[in-house]
Amino acid sequence: MYHHYKKNSSYLREALYKAYDCKCVYCSETLELRHMHVDHILPTNKADINDEEVKQYIEELEKDGFIQDSIENYLPVCSACNLKKSNHVFKVSNLRYYHEIARKHLARVLSDIERIKGKNKEFFYEPVDLSVWEELSFNDQRDLSHAIMGYRLTSMDVEACPIFPQVNTTENQLKIVDYVVIQGETGCGKSISLYQVAYRFFKNGWSVYLLQTGYDGDNPILPDNTEKSLFLIDDAQTLPDSLLDHFARQSRFNRKVLFARTISDKTNSDSIILAKKDAVNILYKEFLNKKEEVWPIVKLYDNTIGVNFSDLPIERRLEDARKADTPWQFSYILRGGWRSMKELYKSICDHNDCDLLVAAIATFQILQLDKAVDFNNICKKIQEIEPNYKWSNCDLELLINRRIVLSKDDTRIVHMESANVIIALFFDNPQNEKQTILLKMIEDAFINKEISPLGIVWLCNGCNRYINHYWRIEDRFLTDRIIENVSMQLYEPQTSEDARNIMYLLEKILVSGKKEKGIQIILENRDQIIGMIDRADSISAWGFSELLNSLYNYDHKKHNSISSQISWDKLMDCMMHETAPNYYSWGRLFNRGLSLLGKNRYSNYSDKMYTVIQWLIPKATVFNIEGITAFLSSVSFLNHLQIHTLFPALIPVYKQFFENNTEQAIHLVNWDFMWNICGMDLFEDKKSRIESANVTAKEFVDVIPEKKLADVISNSSVHEWLAIRDILYFIFSFDKKKYKNTVKQIDLNRLSDKVKNSWDQSHEISLILEFLATADSSIAKAFLAMNEGRVTVYYPVMVSIDPKSAIKANKEKNVKLDLFTEHHWDYKLAALKALYAADECFCVEYLRSNIPLISEVYSNVCALDFIDRNALDFLKELRKIDTDIYHKTIAGVNSGKVLKRWDQCGGINPRKTQWVKRRKREFFEMLGVTSELEVEIRK
């Protein structure tokens, strides 16, 4: 007797599943119920049977009342085995074996069916064809590195990636209707949005299936069952519209379909549009909020990113990435993708002279200030010079597929830095025919006014850092034809931008290897240039200031000759009549033009500038106070007393600015402000300077809120410590009590977390500890103790704060002590004294083992090391500790090297020149050398 049952019955399926221990009979793999297939041992659609034994077996079964759709002919199997078997008919021995297995499980199956009937309502279930659909489990989620690297995003990236607003829109829409289409341009984030919507349905109990990549079969039937299923079709634009319509028609309330399709001219009412730029803005905000998580990932691919002084802050890279057009380009910029452009460029060089093609695209992208180029026009211009070079759209497709060029509609190198890399590589070898062609194209474009002079400047500036040779690439780009044409363009500018840009180019020539030609242009056209400066405004002022500054560096007399003929009174009037003057630009122009003339000449403009400042100060608000402060710092040389007279009117504005935005306000206090506004500089009238400057400085210090400044310091990263150093130094100079109160309110736990990755950076950590110790050495000691496990090297400041901990760490954990890395000799001297006071024997042994290093340090000193006495006092302290160590150190110093390096590390304040000379003599006497001649003889 055979027991008939529909094989898609939920009763039968569950009973078979349990009776066979949840395993596939054919391969013994564990099954999931919803994926289990029910296979006919003897297929219903069996092919022609030629095996006589099988025919006889079938006749035997039929005499016994065989029913193909019966429990005795069913086996639970996996999808793979069922597809592999298909309608294949086993040999008789296998048929008998599997039918026997089915009969052995019959009683259990029938018993389970009866039990299940009392529990659940029957439905008829069709398993999903896993050869067509891949079930998504959303396991093994990745971090942001996959997205930052620009790889294709999948269901494994849903938790790490930011959520676009369209995800919420799509989810809500899909709850109402049975299918939705997400549309957008290439790289706008369609795929990840598709997966993120699906993930939300998955967490609510839905099964999620993705159409297999590259599917090209017949129209598959979506299974008709009661299981809640969401079917995903990514890259729907690659499938026939008929297939998409087929899926849409099969959608139901419990089997929904979600499409993602690259946007086309046709936009249906059932579509949700994703905009690329909106996605970029969201990525920027989300990544900025997660910057502590993002920067270590980015640093894996670009080691210039980091949290130390010498590193590029992740915030700045995110700002650059924010300018991207697509999420993919955002990730490319974020990770510094141009660092891999060298390999990509090399991969196309041998293909149909594509090195010239891609270099031309890169060059004109930059010359056009990072705009897309006309591919056909580029090809045409090259062929006009050399007809043998020909390219087609296939060559452009190659560059697009290699991700060197963005797209046909946006023919640009993927990022401007990548364009700079390509140009540098193209010009890295000796000049050849291809380079000559490109240089002629640049010349023609400039002479024909097809590109801006600023484009030439961008081209010169961008490539230098990627050139391997000693020569500067700008000398190649600034050809004689271009330089000669600059004189003509001086007479043609129509706008302020034109004037500024031609000044930038002229200044670039002045600092290049062709500076003599630049000077010649200036002298031959001096009246025209002076007239242009006399018509300056906020836009052009900065360009003129750069030219004047470089001219002064090249030739003081020529600068003074031109600057003295400029109508500075007229320019001050122009500034006051502008609708929205740029105070930074104007201040820079007045500073570079007037201050370099010398007091005898610039004092004539003091009264006029006082009128300007009187006009300016009442206009101050929290929105422009930074620009006004920079302007005052730039022009204070004209008459600092006048500025101090008017400065009190700014105090309420400064107070409001600090209260509203302390984090930004601390940047007001830079060196220009401290020296020029607050009197920490040299003026002729020293007595009045000190009195008025102290009043100004103290009024300013009074408005700085202690608690808010302490909070800013507590939350600061190392990149912000230069600005923090300046304002703390400023406060300490004029109000030590306020300085100490501010430091005492710093949250050391928060600050410790911020600098946790910087303990191997001597300068940064020394800076922090110095200011903590200046306020209260116990605070610095506590901060050091909190981070004891992070210290890899004890630097001079750290040793001076807690020498006992440094000694203990060295003895017990072999942590290195380094008293000689820091440039500042006061740190070294303080550390040496502290170390000796803590443990004399340890200190002597440490010094003895480092005699060669100490000698090398002193062999590399220069005049700057002797501005104060600490470098000499360190040697004297060494002599007090152990004369043998002292003499051996002295013997190892290379006096000839000292003499050679003496003046190579910067100028000395004129007031301290004599002190430095005396200390130099004293130092050489300690070395046993009495004259520079003796040094030369010893060499």
Secondary structure as UniProt FT lines:
FT   TURN            7..8
FT   HELIX           10..19
FT   TURN            20..22
FT   TURN            25..27
FT   HELIX           33..35
FT   STRAND          37..40
FT   TURN            44..45
FT   HELIX           52..63
FT   TURN            64..65
FT   HELIX           71..73
FT   STRAND          74..77
FT   HELIX           79..85
FT   TURN            86..87
FT   HELIX           92..104
FT   HELIX           106..117
FT   TURN            118..119
FT   TURN            130..132
FT   STRAND          133..136
FT   HELIX           145..148
FT   TURN            149..150
FT   HELIX           155..157
FT   TURN            158..160
FT   HELIX           165..176
FT   STRAND          179..184
FT   TURN            186..187
FT   HELIX           190..203
FT   TURN            204..205
FT   STRAND          207..211
FT   TURN            213..214
FT   STRAND          229..233
FT   HELIX           236..238
FT   HELIX           241..250
FT   TURN            253..254
FT   STRAND          255..262
FT   TURN            269..270
FT   STRAND          271..274
FT   HELIX           276..289
FT   HELIX           291..301
FT   TURN            303..304
FT   TURN            309..310
FT   HELIX           314..321
FT   TURN            322..323
FT   HELIX           327..334
FT   TURN            335..336
FT   HELIX           337..340
FT   HELIX           341..348
FT   TURN            349..350
FT   TURN            352..353
FT   HELIX           354..367
FT   TURN            368..369
FT   HELIX           375..385
FT   TURN            387..388
FT   HELIX           393..401
FT   TURN            402..403
FT   HELIX           416..426
FT   HELIX           433..447
FT   TURN            448..449
FT   HELIX           453..463
FT   HELIX           464..466
FT   HELIX           474..477
FT   HELIX           480..489
FT   TURN            490..491
FT   HELIX           496..510
FT   TURN            513..514
FT   HELIX           515..524
FT   HELIX           526..534
FT   HELIX           538..554
FT   HELIX           556..563
FT   TURN            564..565
FT   HELIX           568..577
FT   HELIX           583..594
FT   HELIX           595..597
FT   HELIX           599..602
FT   HELIX           603..605
FT   HELIX           606..616
FT   HELIX           617..619
FT   TURN            622..624
FT   HELIX           625..635
FT   HELIX           636..638
FT   HELIX           640..646
FT   HELIX           647..650
FT   HELIX           651..660
FT   HELIX           662..665
FT   HELIX           666..668
FT   HELIX           671..672
FT   HELIX           673..677
FT   HELIX           686..702
FT   HELIX           706..714
FT   HELIX           718..720
FT   HELIX           721..734
FT   HELIX           736..744
FT   HELIX           748..754
FT   TURN            755..757
FT   TURN            759..760
FT   HELIX           762..775
FT   HELIX           777..786
FT   HELIX           788..790
FT   STRAND          793..794
FT   HELIX           796..801
FT   HELIX           803..813
FT   STRAND          816..817
FT   HELIX           825..838
FT   HELIX           840..849
FT   HELIX           851..859
FT   HELIX           863..866
FT   HELIX           870..881
FT   HELIX           883..891
FT   HELIX           895..901
FT   TURN            902..903
FT   HELIX           910..912
FT   HELIX           913..926
FT   TURN            927..928
FT   HELIX           932..938
//
